[in-house]
Amino acid sequence: MFIQTESTPNPATLKFLPGQTVLEMGTADFPSAETAGKSPLAQRIFAVDGVTGVFFGHDFVTVTKGETVEWDHIKPAILGAVMEHFQSGQPVMDGDPAAASGHAEHSGEDSAVVDQIKDLLDSRVRPAVAQDGGDITFHGFDRGVVYLHMQGACAGCPSSTLTLKMGIENLLRHYIPEVTEVRPVAV
């Protein structure tokens, strides 16, 4: 098994490509070791000292490290953990992996606008940020303000504010006049 790595716009995050499917559908975000209980793969990766976050996409694993650790010191251990997991035959996720979109539910008078927002995020934004090892999901919409949750390489990325304001906000405002602003939200 050969695992490729790619840098991301976030210097604290690396993207690992195992050359096979990680998740059939959706994404999975583990912002801390405590949240990794339902994933044997995430638990293995968090066992490496210095790992502070793990994120799964369709064909990649994104790992975030702490500030005091260097990639040269932990990258071999992460590669080993990913390789061991896939060779073990264990599932990536325990239980029934939900085929959720990752977006928060929203109903009410703005539901048509919210459907447009989700469609644009799914068709234009999420594929682009997945290339960088992350994901952005809809969290809420209130009086023209769209609240988005950034995951994987996008969470804590130095360029995430620019991506939100200059990229996503401009895109949404162009296609949906009801949108006036985009803000990040931590979950």
MDAnalysis code that builds the backbone (N, CA, C; Angstrom):
import MDAnalysis as mda
import numpy as np

u = mda.Universe.empty(561, n_residues=187, atom_resindex=np.repeat(np.arange(187), 3), trajectory=True)
u.add_TopologyAttr("name", ["N", "CA", "C"] * 187)
u.add_TopologyAttr("resid", np.arange(1, 188))
u.add_TopologyAttr("resname", ["MET", "PHE", "ILE", "GLN", "THR", "GLU", "SER", "THR", "PRO", "ASN", "PRO", "ALA", "THR", "LEU", "LYS", "PHE", "LEU", "PRO", "GLY", "GLN", "THR", "VAL", "LEU", "GLU", "MET", "GLY", "THR", "ALA", "ASP", "PHE", "PRO", "SER", "ALA", "GLU", "THR", "ALA", "GLY", "LYS", "SER", "PRO", "LEU", "ALA", "GLN", "ARG", "ILE", "PHE", "ALA", "VAL", "ASP", "GLY", "VAL", "THR", "GLY", "VAL", "PHE", "PHE", "GLY", "HIS", "ASP", "PHE", "VAL", "THR", "VAL", "THR", "LYS", "GLY", "GLU", "THR", "VAL", "GLU", "TRP", "ASP", "HIS", "ILE", "LYS", "PRO", "ALA", "ILE", "LEU", "GLY", "ALA", "VAL", "MET", "GLU", "HIS", "PHE", "GLN", "SER", "GLY", "GLN", "PRO", "VAL", "MET", "ASP", "GLY", "ASP", "PRO", "ALA", "ALA", "ALA", "SER", "GLY", "HIS", "ALA", "GLU", "HIS", "SER", "GLY", "GLU", "ASP", "SER", "ALA", "VAL", "VAL", "ASP", "GLN", "ILE", "LYS", "ASP", "LEU", "LEU", "ASP", "SER", "ARG", "VAL", "ARG", "PRO", "ALA", "VAL", "ALA", "GLN", "ASP", "GLY", "GLY", "ASP", "ILE", "THR", "PHE", "HIS", "GLY", "PHE", "ASP", "ARG", "GLY", "VAL", "VAL", "TYR", "LEU", "HIS", "MET", "GLN", "GLY", "ALA", "CYS", "ALA", "GLY", "CYS", "PRO", "SER", "SER", "THR", "LEU", "THR", "LEU", "LYS", "MET", "GLY", "ILE", "GLU", "ASN", "LEU", "LEU", "ARG", "HIS", "TYR", "ILE", "PRO", "GLU", "VAL", "THR", "GLU", "VAL", "ARG", "PRO", "VAL", "ALA", "VAL"])
u.atoms.positions = np.array([
    [0.850, -1.183, 0.000],
    [0.000, 0.000, 0.000],
    [0.891, 1.239, 0.000],
    [0.577, 2.165, -0.886],
    [1.331, 3.415, -0.975],
    [0.392, 4.565, -0.632],
    [0.748, 5.343, 0.367],
    [-0.075, 6.464, 0.801],
    [0.618, 7.755, 0.389],
    [-0.070, 8.550, -0.409],
    [0.472, 9.850, -0.812],
    [0.092, 10.894, 0.233],
    [0.903, 11.938, 0.326],
    [0.545, 13.074, 1.182],
    [0.578, 14.333, 0.335],
    [-0.292, 15.263, 0.697],
    [-0.336, 16.566, 0.035],
    [-0.413, 17.640, 1.102],
    [0.245, 18.750, 0.851],
    [0.106, 19.886, 1.754],
    [-1.251, 20.528, 1.495],
    [-1.709, 21.304, 2.449],
    [-2.965, 22.042, 2.338],
    [-2.656, 23.520, 2.586],
    [-3.599, 24.407, 2.318],
    [-3.351, 25.822, 2.631],
    [-3.134, 26.076, 4.129],
    [-3.539, 25.114, 4.956],
    [-3.340, 25.226, 6.400],
    [-2.036, 24.506, 6.760],
    [-0.999, 25.241, 7.195],
    [0.284, 24.601, 7.486],
    [0.231, 23.577, 8.620],
    [-0.804, 23.622, 9.442],
    [-0.942, 22.670, 10.544],
    [-1.657, 21.393, 10.109],
    [-2.006, 21.289, 8.834],
    [-2.798, 20.159, 8.354],
    [-2.173, 19.541, 7.104],
    [-2.127, 18.207, 7.084],
    [-1.677, 17.459, 5.914],
    [-2.805, 16.547, 5.441],
    [-2.841, 16.316, 4.133],
    [-3.845, 15.446, 3.523],
    [-3.163, 14.133, 3.143],
    [-3.734, 13.010, 3.616],
    [-3.199, 11.685, 3.349],
    [-4.150, 10.966, 2.395],
    [-3.622, 10.457, 1.283],
    [-4.414, 9.774, 0.261],
    [-4.018, 8.297, 0.225],
    [-4.844, 7.419, 0.824],
    [-4.474, 5.999, 0.887],
    [-4.671, 5.233, -0.421],
    [-5.220, 5.870, -1.447],
    [-5.416, 5.191, -2.720],
    [-6.639, 4.292, -2.744],
    [-7.526, 4.485, -1.787],
    [-8.778, 3.743, -1.756],
    [-9.826, 4.572, -1.032],
    [-11.062, 4.122, -1.097],
    [-12.159, 4.860, -0.484],
    [-12.006, 4.874, 1.035],
    [-12.152, 6.051, 1.619],
    [-12.149, 6.189, 3.075],
    [-13.599, 6.169, 3.556],
    [-14.445, 7.044, 3.006],
    [-15.875, 7.063, 3.326],
    [-16.675, 6.979, 2.030],
    [-17.657, 6.113, 1.994],
    [-18.508, 5.985, 0.808],
    [-19.283, 7.270, 0.544],
    [-19.842, 7.851, 1.611],
    [-20.651, 9.063, 1.462],
    [-20.352, 10.033, 2.592],
    [-20.461, 11.307, 2.297],
    [-20.320, 12.340, 3.315],
    [-18.896, 12.501, 3.814],
    [-18.795, 13.135, 4.981],
    [-17.508, 13.368, 5.625],
    [-17.656, 13.050, 7.107],
    [-16.542, 12.972, 7.806],
    [-16.557, 12.763, 9.255],
    [-15.463, 13.639, 9.858],
    [-15.833, 14.421, 10.855],
    [-14.911, 15.357, 11.486],
    [-14.702, 14.961, 12.941],
    [-13.440, 14.857, 13.339],
    [-13.074, 14.530, 14.712],
    [-12.138, 15.628, 15.212],
    [-12.704, 16.689, 15.798],
    [-11.876, 17.822, 16.225],
    [-11.041, 17.547, 17.483],
    [-11.244, 16.378, 18.113],
    [-10.448, 16.009, 19.284],
    [-10.475, 14.496, 19.432],
    [-9.556, 13.965, 20.213],
    [-9.499, 12.520, 20.441],
    [-10.783, 12.017, 21.101],
    [-11.401, 12.842, 21.915],
    [-12.623, 12.445, 22.625],
    [-13.781, 12.178, 21.664],
    [-13.744, 12.769, 20.476],
    [-14.839, 12.604, 19.518],
    [-14.626, 11.418, 18.578],
    [-13.504, 10.713, 18.714],
    [-13.133, 9.650, 17.765],
    [-13.663, 8.274, 18.142],
    [-14.530, 8.189, 19.125],
    [-15.000, 6.900, 19.634],
    [-15.605, 5.969, 18.606],
    [-16.282, 6.506, 17.607],
    [-16.947, 5.637, 16.631],
    [-16.088, 5.326, 15.408],
    [-14.803, 5.673, 15.450],
    [-13.931, 5.395, 14.318],
    [-12.609, 4.767, 14.761],
    [-12.432, 3.472, 14.458],
    [-11.143, 2.834, 14.785],
    [-9.961, 3.517, 14.095],
    [-10.161, 4.012, 12.863],
    [-9.077, 4.700, 12.157],
    [-8.711, 6.005, 12.855],
    [-9.702, 6.806, 13.209],
    [-9.420, 8.068, 13.902],
    [-8.730, 7.804, 15.241],
    [-9.141, 6.762, 15.950],
    [-8.510, 6.433, 17.229],
    [-7.030, 6.093, 17.040],
    [-6.719, 5.338, 15.983],
    [-5.308, 4.996, 15.703],
    [-4.483, 6.253, 15.423],
    [-5.062, 7.162, 14.656],
    [-4.322, 8.376, 14.294],
    [-4.131, 9.267, 15.525],
    [-5.168, 9.380, 16.357],
    [-5.041, 10.190, 17.573],
    [-4.040, 9.590, 18.562],
    [-3.707, 8.307, 18.427],
    [-2.721, 7.684, 19.311],
    [-1.318, 8.234, 19.049],
    [-1.135, 8.909, 17.918],
    [0.155, 9.535, 17.600],
    [0.238, 10.857, 18.370],
    [1.272, 11.011, 19.190],
    [1.448, 12.241, 19.961],
    [1.560, 13.444, 19.039],
    [0.787, 14.490, 19.349],
    [0.842, 15.720, 18.580],
    [-0.328, 15.908, 17.635],
    [-1.129, 14.858, 17.393],
    [-2.296, 14.972, 16.519],
    [-3.421, 15.655, 17.290],
    [-4.005, 16.700, 16.687],
    [-5.080, 17.448, 17.363],
    [-6.412, 17.384, 16.630],
    [-6.421, 16.852, 15.392],
    [-7.670, 16.762, 14.645],
    [-7.545, 15.778, 13.499],
    [-8.673, 15.094, 13.191],
    [-8.721, 14.142, 12.088],
    [-10.019, 14.387, 11.330],
    [-9.938, 14.305, 10.000],
    [-11.107, 14.532, 9.150],
    [-11.072, 13.527, 8.010],
    [-12.224, 12.910, 7.701],
    [-12.307, 11.953, 6.600],
    [-13.149, 12.519, 5.477],
    [-12.664, 12.367, 4.257],
    [-13.436, 12.656, 3.060],
    [-13.635, 11.359, 2.297],
    [-14.083, 11.446, 1.066],
    [-14.349, 10.249, 0.271],
    [-13.089, 9.403, 0.074],
    [-11.982, 10.047, -0.301],
    [-10.768, 9.287, -0.585],
    [-9.531, 9.856, 0.104],
    [-9.755, 10.577, 1.201],
    [-8.617, 11.159, 1.906],
    [-8.862, 11.249, 3.407],
    [-7.748, 11.379, 4.126],
    [-7.750, 11.615, 5.574],
    [-6.938, 12.883, 5.783],
    [-7.499, 13.846, 6.488],
    [-6.778, 15.071, 6.796],
    [-6.416, 15.035, 8.281],
    [-5.168, 15.324, 8.591],
    [-4.696, 15.295, 9.974],
    [-4.143, 16.672, 10.333],
    [-4.557, 17.157, 11.503],
    [-4.074, 18.440, 12.020],
    [-3.167, 18.169, 13.212],
    [-2.052, 18.892, 13.264],
    [-1.075, 18.721, 14.344],
    [-1.073, 19.925, 15.275],
    [-0.541, 19.737, 16.452],
    [-0.376, 20.826, 17.398],
    [0.774, 21.738, 16.993],
    [0.789, 22.929, 17.570],
    [1.802, 23.939, 17.224],
    [3.217, 23.530, 17.593],
    [3.364, 22.728, 18.649],
    [4.701, 22.419, 19.160],
    [5.343, 21.206, 18.502],
    [4.659, 20.596, 17.521],
    [5.167, 19.395, 16.863],
    [5.515, 19.700, 15.412],
    [6.539, 19.021, 14.907],
    [6.944, 19.177, 13.511],
    [6.446, 17.985, 12.703],
    [6.041, 18.245, 11.451],
    [5.558, 17.170, 10.586],
    [6.611, 16.075, 10.413],
    [7.873, 16.465, 10.316],
    [8.937, 15.469, 10.135],
    [8.953, 14.435, 11.254],
    [8.512, 14.834, 12.442],
    [8.543, 13.925, 13.587],
    [7.324, 13.014, 13.662],
    [6.151, 13.477, 13.203],
    [4.945, 12.662, 13.379],
    [4.393, 12.053, 12.080],
    [4.814, 12.553, 10.949],
    [4.287, 12.045, 9.673],
    [4.523, 10.535, 9.496],
    [5.717, 9.994, 9.792],
    [5.905, 8.550, 9.641],
    [4.956, 7.727, 10.519],
    [4.703, 8.177, 11.727],
    [3.800, 7.446, 12.629],
    [2.357, 7.495, 12.118],
    [1.962, 8.634, 11.540],
    [0.609, 8.752, 10.981],
    [0.470, 7.845, 9.764],
    [1.475, 7.851, 8.893],
    [1.466, 6.952, 7.729],
    [1.347, 5.498, 8.182],
    [2.080, 5.147, 9.221],
    [2.012, 3.782, 9.766],
    [0.631, 3.452, 10.311],
    [0.025, 4.397, 11.014],
    [-1.309, 4.161, 11.583],
    [-2.344, 3.964, 10.483],
    [-2.276, 4.784, 9.442],
    [-3.229, 4.660, 8.330],
    [-3.018, 3.329, 7.616],
    [-1.774, 2.975, 7.340],
    [-1.477, 1.727, 6.644],
    [-1.936, 0.520, 7.472],
    [-1.602, 0.498, 8.759],
    [-2.013, -0.600, 9.636],
    [-3.524, -0.756, 9.645],
    [-4.219, 0.377, 9.698],
    [-5.677, 0.300, 9.751],
    [-6.242, -0.364, 8.498],
    [-5.837, 0.113, 7.324],
    [-6.386, -0.430, 6.088],
    [-5.977, -1.883, 5.871],
    [-4.819, -2.284, 6.367],
    [-4.398, -3.676, 6.247],
    [-5.093, -4.578, 7.258],
    [-5.622, -3.991, 8.343],
    [-6.290, -4.787, 9.379],
    [-7.664, -5.283, 8.952],
    [-8.263, -4.611, 7.980],
    [-9.603, -5.000, 7.551],
    [-10.717, -4.421, 8.409],
    [-10.368, -3.663, 9.437],
    [-11.382, -3.020, 10.280],
    [-12.111, -1.946, 9.492],
    [-13.355, -1.652, 9.884],
    [-14.065, -0.557, 9.206],
    [-13.484, 0.799, 9.629],
    [-13.668, 1.792, 8.780],
    [-13.236, 3.151, 9.109],
    [-14.129, 3.703, 10.215],
    [-15.434, 3.384, 10.125],
    [-16.422, 3.842, 11.101],
    [-17.162, 2.626, 11.657],
    [-17.366, 2.586, 12.978],
    [-18.181, 1.548, 13.593],
    [-19.652, 1.874, 13.405],
    [-20.470, 0.845, 13.308],
    [-21.908, 1.068, 13.190],
    [-22.291, 1.412, 11.769],
    [-23.498, 1.918, 11.608],
    [-24.023, 2.258, 10.298],
    [-23.587, 3.670, 9.939],
    [-22.722, 3.810, 8.945],
    [-22.307, 5.163, 8.564],
    [-23.479, 5.912, 7.940],
    [-23.886, 6.974, 8.566],
    [-25.019, 7.761, 8.069],
    [-24.635, 8.472, 6.787],
    [-25.545, 8.474, 5.851],
    [-25.306, 9.160, 4.579],
    [-25.847, 10.578, 4.648],
    [-25.414, 11.306, 5.650],
    [-25.908, 12.668, 5.846],
    [-25.129, 13.647, 4.977],
    [-25.774, 14.753, 4.660],
    [-25.133, 15.771, 3.828],
    [-24.128, 16.586, 4.628],
    [-24.263, 16.550, 5.949],
    [-23.413, 17.369, 6.798],
    [-24.029, 18.716, 7.098],
    [-25.066, 19.094, 6.355],
    [-25.722, 20.373, 6.550],
    [-26.734, 20.280, 7.696],
    [-26.884, 21.378, 8.430],
    [-27.911, 21.462, 9.459],
    [-29.282, 21.561, 8.788],
    [-30.276, 21.042, 9.457],
    [-31.643, 21.137, 8.945],
    [-32.156, 22.552, 9.160],
    [-33.051, 22.988, 8.279],
    [-33.644, 24.316, 8.407],
    [-35.030, 24.273, 7.785],
    [-35.999, 24.751, 8.530],
    [-37.351, 24.826, 7.976],
    [-37.913, 26.196, 8.318],
    [-39.006, 26.537, 7.688],
    [-39.608, 27.835, 7.950],
    [-39.696, 28.652, 6.688],
    [-39.915, 29.942, 6.873],
    [-40.159, 30.815, 5.726],
    [-38.951, 30.958, 4.807],
    [-37.751, 30.734, 5.310],
    [-36.538, 30.875, 4.497],
    [-36.096, 29.562, 3.856],
    [-36.919, 28.527, 3.925],
    [-36.466, 27.208, 3.477],
    [-36.085, 27.182, 2.000],
    [-36.747, 27.946, 1.145],
    [-36.389, 27.983, -0.284],
    [-35.008, 28.610, -0.470],
    [-34.716, 29.673, 0.274],
    [-33.404, 30.324, 0.213],
    [-32.333, 29.368, 0.735],
    [-32.637, 28.688, 1.831],
    [-31.681, 27.748, 2.421],
    [-31.391, 26.603, 1.449],
    [-32.413, 26.120, 0.745],
    [-32.185, 25.069, -0.251],
    [-31.233, 25.558, -1.338],
    [-31.380, 26.807, -1.775],
    [-30.474, 27.381, -2.773],
    [-29.049, 27.466, -2.228],
    [-28.922, 27.888, -0.969],
    [-27.600, 27.999, -0.330],
    [-26.932, 26.631, -0.294],
    [-27.664, 25.620, 0.151],
    [-27.108, 24.262, 0.238],
    [-26.717, 23.732, -1.135],
    [-27.553, 23.997, -2.143],
    [-27.240, 23.549, -3.503],
    [-25.939, 24.183, -4.009],
    [-25.771, 25.481, -3.783],
    [-24.539, 26.153, -4.211],
    [-23.320, 25.628, -3.448],
    [-23.493, 25.415, -2.145],
    [-22.393, 24.866, -1.360],
    [-21.989, 23.493, -1.886],
    [-22.987, 22.636, -2.168],
    [-22.700, 21.276, -2.630],
    [-22.103, 21.242, -4.033],
    [-22.549, 22.130, -4.916],
    [-22.092, 22.073, -6.297],
    [-20.822, 22.879, -6.561],
    [-20.620, 23.985, -5.851],
    [-19.493, 24.874, -6.162],
    [-18.414, 24.941, -5.083],
    [-18.825, 24.917, -3.806],
    [-17.875, 25.171, -2.730],
    [-17.239, 23.890, -2.189],
    [-18.057, 22.924, -1.819],
    [-17.528, 21.723, -1.172],
    [-16.537, 20.938, -2.029],
    [-16.776, 20.782, -3.339],
    [-15.759, 20.078, -4.138],
    [-14.404, 20.800, -4.128],
    [-14.433, 22.121, -4.136],
    [-13.182, 22.896, -4.136],
    [-12.438, 22.759, -2.818],
    [-13.142, 22.865, -1.696],
    [-12.451, 22.767, -0.403],
    [-12.038, 21.330, -0.092],
    [-12.725, 20.345, -0.673],
    [-12.311, 18.944, -0.499],
    [-10.932, 18.724, -1.127],
    [-10.650, 19.441, -2.208],
    [-9.333, 19.344, -2.843],
    [-8.233, 19.784, -1.877],
    [-8.581, 20.692, -0.969],
    [-7.621, 21.178, 0.022],
    [-7.692, 20.403, 1.330],
    [-8.503, 19.327, 1.373],
    [-8.554, 18.485, 2.568],
    [-9.549, 18.936, 3.610],
    [-10.581, 19.672, 3.215],
    [-11.557, 20.137, 4.197],
    [-12.979, 20.046, 3.703],
    [-13.864, 20.644, 4.468],
    [-15.278, 20.688, 4.111],
    [-15.895, 21.911, 4.771],
    [-16.955, 22.413, 4.159],
    [-17.709, 23.534, 4.704],
    [-19.173, 23.156, 4.621],
    [-19.857, 23.193, 5.761],
    [-21.265, 22.811, 5.791],
    [-22.133, 23.949, 6.304],
    [-23.380, 23.920, 5.867],
    [-24.368, 24.906, 6.280],
    [-24.731, 24.673, 7.743],
    [-24.748, 25.756, 8.518],
    [-25.119, 25.656, 9.928],
    [-26.406, 26.430, 10.236],
    [-26.618, 27.545, 9.539],
    [-27.831, 28.321, 9.794],
    [-27.945, 29.526, 8.877],
    [-29.149, 30.097, 8.856],
    [-29.421, 31.304, 8.073],
    [-30.369, 32.164, 8.884],
    [-29.973, 33.414, 9.130],
    [-30.796, 34.304, 9.943],
    [-30.638, 35.740, 9.431],
    [-31.730, 36.340, 8.976],
    [-31.768, 37.733, 8.515],
    [-30.623, 38.077, 7.567],
    [-30.434, 37.235, 6.554],
    [-29.433, 37.515, 5.536],
    [-28.046, 36.977, 5.819],
    [-27.806, 36.511, 7.047],
    [-26.484, 36.014, 7.421],
    [-26.468, 34.482, 7.333],
    [-25.505, 33.964, 6.558],
    [-25.319, 32.519, 6.432],
    [-24.206, 32.111, 7.401],
    [-24.484, 31.108, 8.214],
    [-23.495, 30.589, 9.165],
    [-22.988, 29.248, 8.641],
    [-21.665, 29.153, 8.485],
    [-21.049, 27.960, 7.932],
    [-20.063, 27.361, 8.927],
    [-19.985, 26.028, 8.918],
    [-19.065, 25.297, 9.788],
    [-17.904, 24.776, 8.939],
    [-16.696, 25.131, 9.328],
    [-15.503, 24.735, 8.582],
    [-14.861, 23.543, 9.278],
    [-14.498, 22.525, 8.460],
    [-13.962, 21.279, 9.014],
    [-12.678, 20.885, 8.298],
    [-11.948, 19.972, 8.920],
    [-10.713, 19.471, 8.322],
    [-9.685, 20.568, 8.170],
    [-9.054, 20.632, 7.008],
    [-8.013, 21.634, 6.765],
    [-8.558, 23.051, 6.826],
    [-9.864, 23.220, 6.610],
    [-10.461, 24.566, 6.620],
    [-10.532, 25.145, 8.033],
    [-10.700, 24.288, 9.028],
    [-10.802, 24.760, 10.410],
    [-9.438, 25.284, 10.855],
    [-9.384, 26.528, 11.219],
    [-8.141, 27.121, 11.699],
    [-7.150, 27.491, 10.611],
    [-7.549, 27.402, 9.369],
    [-6.649, 27.748, 8.268],
    [-6.466, 29.261, 8.198],
    [-5.234, 29.730, 8.027],
    [-5.010, 31.174, 7.943],
    [-5.789, 31.857, 6.812],
    [-6.035, 31.132, 5.720],
    [-6.751, 31.752, 4.598],
    [-8.258, 31.515, 4.644],
    [-8.768, 30.925, 5.727],
    [-10.197, 30.606, 5.788],
    [-11.077, 31.856, 5.804],
    [-10.645, 32.905, 6.443],
    [-11.431, 34.144, 6.467],
    [-11.544, 34.717, 5.065],
    [-10.440, 34.703, 4.340],
    [-10.440, 35.182, 2.961],
    [-11.336, 34.304, 2.086],
    [-11.256, 32.998, 2.275],
    [-12.114, 32.066, 1.525],
    [-13.579, 32.357, 1.791],
    [-13.913, 32.561, 3.063],
    [-15.310, 32.832, 3.423],
    [-15.789, 34.160, 2.852],
    [-15.039, 35.205, 3.079],
    [-15.486, 36.548, 2.702],
    [-15.392, 36.815, 1.203],
    [-14.237, 36.552, 0.621],
    [-14.031, 36.900, -0.784],
    [-14.574, 35.830, -1.736],
    [-14.579, 34.598, -1.303],
    [-15.026, 33.523, -2.174],
    [-16.483, 33.158, -1.981],
    [-16.766, 32.547, -0.849],
    [-18.106, 32.005, -0.611],
    [-19.150, 33.110, -0.475],
    [-18.833, 34.157, 0.287],
    [-19.801, 35.239, 0.456],
    [-20.140, 35.892, -0.886],
    [-19.131, 36.169, -1.688],
    [-19.384, 36.780, -3.002],
    [-20.205, 35.858, -3.893],
    [-19.907, 34.570, -3.880],
    [-20.659, 33.602, -4.677],
    [-22.129, 33.567, -4.257],
    [-22.364, 33.425, -2.966],
    [-23.744, 33.341, -2.474],
    [-24.511, 34.641, -2.721],
    [-23.865, 35.782, -2.494],
    [-24.533, 37.070, -2.721],
    [-24.858, 37.274, -4.198],
    [-24.005, 36.767, -5.072],
    [-24.237, 36.907, -6.510],
    [-25.495, 36.143, -6.943],
    [-25.641, 34.913, -6.462],
    [-26.752, 34.064, -6.891],
    [-28.013, 34.204, -6.029],
    [-27.837, 34.625, -4.785],
    [-28.979, 34.689, -3.859],
    [-29.019, 36.074, -3.221],
    [-29.875, 36.977, -3.728],
    [-29.910, 38.358, -3.229],
    [-30.236, 38.476, -1.734],
    [-30.899, 37.470, -1.173],
    [-31.259, 37.516, 0.254],
    [-30.044, 37.391, 1.164],
    [-28.938, 36.872, 0.648],
    [-27.726, 36.695, 1.448],
    [-26.968, 38.018, 1.500],
    [-26.658, 38.477, 2.725],
    [-25.911, 39.721, 2.904],
    [-24.510, 39.487, 3.467],
    [-24.328, 38.366, 4.164],
    [-23.037, 38.113, 4.828],
    [-22.869, 36.630, 5.096],
    [-21.606, 36.185, 5.219],
    [-21.292, 34.819, 5.606],
    [-20.373, 34.890, 6.817],
    [-20.686, 34.067, 7.828],
    [-19.864, 34.020, 9.055],
    [-19.546, 32.587, 9.417],
    [-18.337, 32.367, 9.955],
    [-18.000, 31.012, 10.418],
    [-18.639, 30.760, 11.789],
    [-18.871, 29.495, 12.077],
    [-19.397, 29.107, 13.377],
    [-18.633, 27.879, 13.854],
    [-18.301, 27.856, 15.127],
    [-17.637, 26.684, 15.715],
    [-18.707, 25.814, 16.354],
    [-18.628, 24.531, 16.101],
    [-19.640, 23.620, 16.654],
    [-19.054, 22.844, 17.789],
])
